[in-house]
């Protein structure tokens, strides 16, 4: 088990850019050997900073955990790896739909945003339809709709400032920006209902 003092040392090394492969291996070993470390979310976030594909399998395992913050950390950590996008698309779709143990919907919100990156790099019509459903549903939460606007902007390759601009525009007016409406139409025409 990584002692608190060592954990703080590792955090410092990572935040200052001094962490090396040995540091990341130590974190991975902790996540791999301890069934559910008390500080799993923190360790996952730290390991995600390695941006090393060799940790994708380990991080993916934590998507099946039932603690929202832990799953959210794994989801964010996995967004750096393009191959992981393909591997986790179905899990992200499940999280976009919502899970009963995500009482605050924070994990769902993270999954909505993550879907934008997945849609940018892979053709996943079912996931696109989940985003369309969110955008078109009158019963959907305004926050989730705004995040779906951001996800669509991300999937189109827009600059992060543009995501925020489109999201704010939607929140102020309640109307989907033209770019988002075009994306919805394109997916409806191209994909039909999966």
Secondary structure, DSSP 8 states (H G I E B T S, - for coil): ---HHHHHHHHHHHHTT---HHHHHHHHHHHHHSTT-TTHHHHHHHHHTT--GGGHHHHHHGGG-S-HHHHHHHHHHHTT-HHHHHHHHHHHHHHHH--TT-TTSHHHHHHHHHHHHHHHHS--HHHHHHHHHHHH-TTS-HHHHHHHHHHHHHHTT--HHHHHHHHHHHHHHSS--HHHHHHHHHHHHHH---
